[in-house]
Structures are given as C-alpha cells and as structure tokens.
C-alpha cells in the first residue's frame, strides 16, 4: 500500500505518494487517491523539501528514488525526460530520437501525458516542434509557470 500526503506549492496543491522505497506519484490534486494511506513519511518529507528548493530557485535537479508505474515504452520516455537539462526545452521528436524511435512522436506525447511524477520527471520541458506550448496534465498555465521559473535563474 502506498503512503501519501498533500502539500501546498506556489502552483497549488499537490499529492505526493511513495511505496516504502521510492516516489510513485506527484499529481496536482487536493485529494489523496482512496487507496493511499495519509502518512507523511521521511521520503515524502525529503521530496517536499527538494520541491521547496526547486520552487525557490536553489535546486535544479532532484535526488530522489523514483518508481513510476508504466509500460516499457513509457519508462524509456520518462527516463529520457529526466535527461533534459534544467531550463532547457525539447520537442516530442527530440525525445523520440533519444529513445531510438524517431517516428514515435505521437506515442512520446501519449507517454508524456501519462507521466505520474510531474515536475520531478520534467515533462513540462517538452514543447511542440514549432516552439509552442502544447499539452500538460496540470494545464498550459502551470507548464508556462514552470518554464518561467526555470528561465528566471
């Protein structure tokens, strides 16, 4: 069973969950999923401290064990997302190329959309090939704010 807690961030409330050894979800929500115990564990405290540092502009990468649940293809995409440097952006095609399947742009977009650990696995750094902001589970305004935060350093 997962443990989780709700935290306030500068962008609104988030739910962080963990499975005893790794972070499993970071979602924008005001409610814990029903199957999650409301327990603030040391790992969740560490994660929220790193997020506070990120929002304060003093942290550019996260040092947390992650265990997002997804298909092999999604796992490849999420691993590639973690390689995008802080403050940088890339396109879905760039990610498709990085995982060795240049024609998989749409599938990369689908995997990006299913990212269960937003911010820490930085799916907000993926933009359209023409430079436009496209798709973000938390909404385009949140995506814009995250990208602005990373550019302000």
C-alpha positions as CSV (number, residue, x, y, z in Angstrom):
1,X,0.0,0.0,0.0
2,X,1.2,3.5,-0.8
3,X,1.6,6.4,1.6
4,X,0.9,9.9,0.5
5,X,0.4,13.4,1.7
6,X,-1.0,16.7,0.3
7,X,1.3,19.7,0.1
8,X,0.8,23.3,-0.8
9,X,3.2,24.7,-3.5
10,X,3.4,28.0,-5.2
11,X,1.4,26.4,-8.1
12,X,-1.3,24.9,-6.0
13,X,-1.8,21.7,-4.0
14,X,0.0,18.5,-5.0
15,X,-0.3,14.9,-3.8
16,X,3.0,13.0,-3.4
17,X,2.9,9.3,-2.9
18,X,5.6,6.6,-2.2
19,X,5.7,2.9,-1.9
20,X,8.2,2.5,1.0
21,X,11.3,2.8,-1.2
22,X,10.5,5.3,-4.0
23,X,8.3,8.2,-5.0
24,X,5.5,6.8,-7.2
25,X,3.4,9.9,-7.9
26,X,3.3,13.7,-7.9
27,X,0.0,14.9,-9.2
28,X,-1.8,18.3,-9.0
29,X,-4.8,17.5,-6.7
30,X,-6.4,18.5,-3.5
31,X,-7.3,14.9,-2.5
32,X,-5.4,11.7,-1.9
33,X,-6.4,8.8,-4.0
34,X,-8.7,6.4,-2.0
35,X,-6.1,3.6,-1.9
36,X,-3.4,5.8,-0.4
37,X,-2.7,6.0,3.4
38,X,-2.4,9.6,4.6
39,X,1.0,9.3,6.2
40,X,3.9,11.8,5.9
41,X,7.0,9.6,5.7
42,X,10.6,10.6,5.8
43,X,10.9,10.1,2.0
44,X,7.9,12.3,1.4
45,X,9.4,15.0,3.6
46,X,12.7,14.8,1.7
47,X,10.8,15.1,-1.6
48,X,8.8,18.1,-0.5
49,X,12.0,19.8,0.8
50,X,13.6,19.3,-2.6
51,X,10.5,20.7,-4.3
52,X,10.6,23.8,-2.0
53,X,14.2,24.3,-3.0
54,X,13.2,23.9,-6.7
55,X,10.4,26.5,-6.4
56,X,12.8,28.8,-4.5
57,X,15.3,28.5,-7.5
58,X,18.0,26.8,-5.4
59,X,17.6,23.3,-6.8
60,X,18.0,22.3,-10.5
61,X,17.8,18.5,-10.2
62,X,16.2,16.1,-7.8
63,X,18.0,13.4,-5.8
64,X,15.1,11.0,-5.1
65,X,14.4,7.4,-5.8
66,X,11.6,7.2,-8.4
67,X,9.3,4.3,-9.4
68,X,6.7,5.5,-11.9
69,X,4.4,2.8,-13.0
70,X,4.0,2.3,-16.7
71,X,4.8,0.3,-19.8
72,X,8.4,-0.3,-21.1
73,X,7.9,2.4,-23.7
74,X,6.6,4.9,-21.1
75,X,9.6,4.1,-18.9
76,X,12.0,4.8,-21.8
77,X,10.3,8.2,-22.4
78,X,10.3,9.1,-18.7
79,X,14.0,8.3,-18.5
80,X,14.7,10.5,-21.5
81,X,12.7,13.3,-19.9
82,X,15.0,13.2,-16.9
83,X,17.9,13.9,-19.2
84,X,16.5,17.3,-20.3
85,X,18.7,19.9,-18.6
86,X,17.1,22.4,-16.2
87,X,16.0,25.5,-18.1
88,X,16.1,23.7,-21.5
89,X,13.2,22.5,-23.7
90,X,13.0,20.0,-26.4
91,X,10.4,18.6,-28.8
92,X,8.5,15.3,-28.9
93,X,10.6,14.4,-31.9
94,X,13.8,15.1,-29.9
95,X,12.6,12.6,-27.2
96,X,11.5,10.1,-29.9
97,X,15.1,10.4,-31.3
98,X,16.6,10.0,-27.9
99,X,14.8,6.7,-27.3
100,X,15.8,5.4,-30.8
101,X,12.4,5.7,-32.5
102,X,12.2,8.9,-34.4
103,X,8.7,8.1,-35.8
104,X,7.2,7.7,-32.3
105,X,6.4,11.4,-31.7
106,X,2.7,10.8,-31.0
107,X,3.5,7.9,-28.7
108,X,6.0,10.0,-26.9
109,X,3.3,12.6,-26.4
110,X,1.0,9.9,-25.0
111,X,3.7,8.7,-22.6
112,X,4.4,12.3,-21.6
113,X,0.7,12.8,-20.8
114,X,0.8,9.7,-18.6
115,X,3.8,10.8,-16.6
116,X,2.8,10.1,-12.9
117,X,5.6,12.1,-11.3
118,X,5.3,15.6,-12.9
119,X,7.9,18.3,-12.1
120,X,10.4,15.7,-10.8
121,X,10.2,13.9,-14.2
122,X,10.1,17.1,-16.1
123,X,7.5,16.6,-18.8
124,X,6.9,20.4,-18.8
125,X,10.2,20.8,-20.7
126,X,8.7,19.2,-23.8
127,X,7.2,21.6,-26.3
128,X,5.8,21.5,-29.8
129,X,8.2,21.3,-32.7
130,X,7.3,24.9,-33.6
131,X,8.1,26.1,-30.1
132,X,4.5,26.3,-28.9
133,X,3.4,25.1,-25.5
134,X,1.3,22.0,-26.0
135,X,-0.3,19.6,-23.6
136,X,0.4,19.4,-19.9
137,X,-1.6,17.4,-17.4
138,X,-1.7,20.3,-15.0
139,X,-2.8,22.7,-17.7
140,X,-0.8,25.0,-20.0
141,X,-0.7,27.8,-17.4
142,X,1.1,25.6,-15.0
143,X,3.5,24.5,-17.7
144,X,4.2,28.1,-18.6
145,X,4.9,28.9,-14.9
146,X,7.3,26.0,-14.5
147,X,9.2,27.0,-17.6
148,X,9.3,30.7,-16.5
149,X,10.6,29.5,-13.0
150,X,13.5,27.7,-14.7
151,X,14.3,30.5,-17.0
152,X,14.5,33.1,-14.2
153,X,17.7,31.7,-12.8
